[in-house]
């Protein structure tokens, strides 16, 4: 996969996760996993 691919961008994954969270009913465990991923992505986005 090319280094310039959109899937290498943390914002791409943040948007995908948020879309899933907004589109369907998910379990508490799934929501906790999604929230943990969003926190990790937030840390990646803030890195220089």
Secondary structure, DSSP 8 states (H G I E B T S, - for coil): --TT-GGGSHHHHHHHHHHHHHHS---HHHHHHHHHHHHHHHHHHH--
